[in-house]
Amino acid sequence: MNLSPKPGVMDIHAYVPGRSEAAGAKRVYKLSSNESPFGPSPKAIAAYEGAEPALGIYPEGSARILREAIAAHYGLAADRIVCGNGSDEILTLLANSYVRPKDEVLFSAHAFSLYRIVTLANSGVPIEVPTPNLQLDIDDVIACVGPNTRLVYIANPNNPTAGYVTASEMRRLHAALPDSAILVIDAAYAEYVRRNDYEAGIELVSTSNNVVMTRTFSKVYGLAGIRIGWAYCPKHAAEVLNRVRAPFNVNIAAQHAAIAALSDRAHVETALQHNDVWRMRLTEEIRALGLRVDDSVANFILIHFPDKPGRSAADADRFLMARGVIMRGCASYDLPQCLRLTVGSEEANLAALAALRDFMAS
Ligand SMILES: Cc1ncc(COP(=O)(O)O)c(C=O)c1O
């Protein structure tokens, strides 16, 4: 009996989630998972609680009520939307559905680690596009495209580097792909971007046959804990994902919470305005401490530490943890000299700034 898993599986390094505990600290500030400091809208919480009578029965299988609410909100066709247990599930389903052994899957260096995991899980070949200065150059992606390219995952904005690809550059990439490849635009942080030359991907999906955009309720909508994501796809891709996904993959309480969250525009605006103000303040104040911080369009920033004893990212991390400030170590993104800081509540941001100031002065 040979119980070896499929080729590639044992090359996977399991996903490392952001930490949530800081042993011994009196007050803990979790700034490690890009969650919203505002949490969900009160309307979403009420809708979640209101779902109680439906808990004992199977939901309608295709998340129809949620797909229709998303379709109405964004002006999309409901039958081209597929919902998932987080956008993680959709990103996984795309690989499960399309990647054949030895197919090549492209993504940038320092990208969200799930892309590599789902590629290897399907015996595909991960191709990492180098990003020497941490900003993705579309010509470098195009240079990696070949006849075996099957999926191209582009996180836009990218986690953890916090930069973005402009709409025109994304179109240029799409134009360079063979029809047999799918461009997957992972727009988990789309709501936070305030740039005129950015598009989340809806237009490109609408006007092409091989582009899928994924979105999530985990970030600005503050619903990471109940796991809801969705994809906008060409009709043929929606039909494929609907064959492969689990029958009731989005639970009914999550669907009701997400529908209510969409309707609370004020809650989202409050979160976005807070993020604009604090993303800039954190960036400027941390740069003033002498640390490199890359420009961010998302709800997190990437901080670079010098590779010097006593000043490294690992040293900073230990110091911050002792103060209850939990950032995201980036070794699993191949950026061991960096920490990623999520924009948190005012109190958490001030605690992070004070701890970093003391670290640099220590
Ligand atoms: C780039 C990117 N894509 C997708 C996700 C997954 O989000 P979820 O599965 O919570 O929808 C994350 C979460 O951190 C992310 O950073």
The ligand as an SDF file (V2000), in Angstrom:
LIG
                    3D

 16 16  0  0  0  0  0  0  0  0999 V2000
   -4.2950   38.8810   -0.9670 C   0  0  0  0  0  0  0  0  0  0  0  0
   -5.2970   38.0960   -0.1900 C   0  0  0  0  0  0  0  0  0  0  0  0
   -6.1810   37.3540   -0.8540 N   0  0  0  0  0  0  0  0  0  0  0  0
   -7.1050   36.6380   -0.2190 C   0  0  0  0  0  0  0  0  0  0  0  0
   -7.1670   36.6250    1.1590 C   0  0  0  0  0  0  0  0  0  0  0  0
   -8.1700   35.7150    1.7870 C   0  0  0  0  0  0  0  0  0  0  0  0
   -9.2000   36.3420    2.3570 O   0  0  0  0  0  0  0  0  0  0  0  0
  -10.4990   35.5280    2.8230 P   0  0  0  0  0  0  0  0  0  0  0  0
  -10.2720   34.0720    2.5890 O   0  0  0  0  0  0  0  0  0  0  0  0
  -10.6400   35.8620    4.2610 O   0  0  0  0  0  0  0  0  0  0  0  0
  -11.5840   36.0540    1.9630 O   0  0  0  0  0  0  0  0  0  0  0  0
   -6.2720   37.3700    1.8970 C   0  0  0  0  0  0  0  0  0  0  0  0
   -6.3280   37.3290    3.3700 C   0  0  0  0  0  0  0  0  0  0  0  0
   -5.5350   37.7880    4.0950 O   0  0  0  0  0  0  0  0  0  0  0  0
   -5.3040   38.1320    1.2210 C   0  0  0  0  0  0  0  0  0  0  0  0
   -4.4080   38.8460    1.8720 O   0  0  0  0  0  0  0  0  0  0  0  0
  1  2  1  0
  2  3  1  0
  2 15  2  0
  3  4  2  0
  4  5  1  0
  5  6  1  0
  5 12  2  0
  6  7  1  0
  7  8  1  0
  8  9  2  0
  8 10  1  0
  8 11  1  0
 12 13  1  0
 12 15  1  0
 13 14  2  0
 15 16  1  0
M  END
$$$$
